[in-house]
Amino acid sequence: MHQAAITDRSPHSPPYKRHRPEQTLLHQIIERHYPKFKDVVAMQGKSWPMLVQQEFYD
């Protein structure tokens, strides 16, 4: 199945507006506490899949 590209929008669609996720409380909490949380998980001998780690890093 072909997915429409973002440029295949209706002329009546409103223009794209960036959501600014960095201004949300969730983003701020993760940014502040993720490094410590990652260390605690590692100390327990556990880890997350590389894809998850990359998403947090990005």
Buried (B, 14 or more C-beta within 10 A) or exposed (E): EEEEEEEEEEEEEEEEEEEEEEEEEEEEEEEEEEEEEBEEEEEEEEEEEEEEEEEEEE
